[in-house]
């Protein structure tokens, strides 16, 4: 059950529209109120800044999209509102966080400060100091940090209680029906698939699981790859030169022992457009014309030069002349009821738990007095356009 709870997400990220917008008498210190309790601008700004830093590190290009920061801000605000809604409800249910529970979380966090950047192990006193410095760097007092931990524990206990109280046990019959549905799609049983498509929701859910299984159970291969880039817009002379280069590289490869060395040698030459990569694939993975070759070669085999060209391909799409070295192959697994009964039960439990939380969220939001006091620029622009 605990696993199911940990997988749950805050649903209704678009629920901003479910609460009332207040544009008059805005409070400078609050971005929203939940049953009269303020969500401060300082907390919102801090959370928004951290979220933007994460996006900047993981996908900086997305921040260039129109209204990107407002979209992130709306999600952050919505999450903060939902957290406050759940926290208030949990406190009404007299749920508390014990000191032992808080200390356990803090201890896990402090594990990150056992060694410094140079790899030196810190004393308990130095570890505590590093922990406190990290809080200061984020402009968080220790008191507020511990309070946030306590609130998170309280909310998690409340959610877990909701799930424990309302989660219906999965029966053997339900598991077998789900297995049959997934198995039909997994094995491409067209007659059964047509029946499933006529029943609302059953096909979509079964297809998701079947497709995940196809990837996880299929035979797998790991290989090193050299690409001498070329495209069919090149002249015959240029293509011949690129192919000759690929053949020259192949001649230098004695066996798998020097494959990577030869690849790196040529890939580092200026304007060579020779690329080296390591790939982990499963049978049937796109592009099939490339990955299927890995399953035809034995481990340790180095392929001859082969070519793959794509019609009307965008610039820099991987195409041209390839050389492959198969490093490892893993046989596929069979999808049987006995092997996957527990995984199927866990999946059904997780989906039911998500549904319980989704319904609880909608009910709590509907009953709460939520006022949004912040107006985002994208909303102002939308209002101006509508007025025009």
Phi, psi and omega in degrees: 000321181299323178299318180297320181296319184294340181272352186288145181247155168290116178271181179061044178297339180262020187280004176309321182291349182274351182243163187276143179264130180245114182257350183255152177053044180295142178268128184296333185266359184229144175258343179194162172230146177235108184053039177089348179274127184280143166256114191286151176297324181297316179295318179298313181298321180295314179295321179295317180299317179295318180297318180295322178298320179294314179297321180299323181283326187264323184209070186300331182298329183295336179287347178275351180290152179302135176061024185302313183290327176293321179296316176297317181300319179296320180292319178298313180299318180297318177298319180294322177296312181297322178298318180293322178300312180293321181298315179297318181293322179296319180292327175298330180273009177061034177274135182229162174254128179281160179298324179297320179294318179295314181299324180296319179293314180299320179299319179295321179293319182292342177302332180292344185250026180287329178231154179271185184297334180274000179088005180281133179287133184266150173287163177306322180292318178293324179296317178296319180295318179296321178297314180294323178295324178295321177295317180297321180298330178264007179059042179240129175282154180298323179299313179294323180298313180294325177295319178296320178298315179300317179297319179297320179295317180298315180297316181297320178296319180296314179298316181299322178295320177302315183291313181301320182288324190253350184285121179276131180301144178277126180273162178300320181297317179297319180295318181293321177297316180296318178299316180299319180294314180295318181298323180298317180287321180300319182263008177057048176280094189300321181296313180294323180298319178298321177296317181296322181295336179278346181257123190300123173085333187292321181292312185302312182295316180295324180294321179301312182293318181299318180293324176296320180293322180302321179286319185281331184262345183293156173305144184236154179216149174238132180212154171268148186221134171248132176240123168262105189294138172203158174219160188285006173271350179287158177287166179300323180294316180295318179297320179297321179294319180293320180292320178297320177299316179299317179294325178295318178297317181298323181293331179284341182278112179283312177196193184297339185295329180244015181301309183295321180297314179296318180300313182293324179302312183282326182292337181272352178286137184299132176062018180285331184055040174252128186237144178237136179210157174251135185228140171244121186226162171242158184299130182094354181290142178283148353281125186300324182298338176266305188293329182297332180296328182297330183273352176267342180266154174274158177300132181094346178288141171249123184289162166287170177294130174229156185243145174224121176235147182243136178288135176053037181285149174293157177301144176072008171294141183295106178203158182133227185247127188242152170225131186238141175234114183279120184266320185204147174225141179235130181292152178287164178248155177272144177267101180238156181298317183298322183285332189239012180302311182297318180296322179292320177298316179299320180296313180298317179299318180297315180296321179293321179295319177299320180294320178299314180292323179299313180295320179296320179298313181298319180294313182295319179295319181297323183276340184279153174266096184249127177236125175266122185256358181254135175250123180274151182302322182295330177287320177300315180296320179297319179296319180294320179293322180293322180292324180290000000 
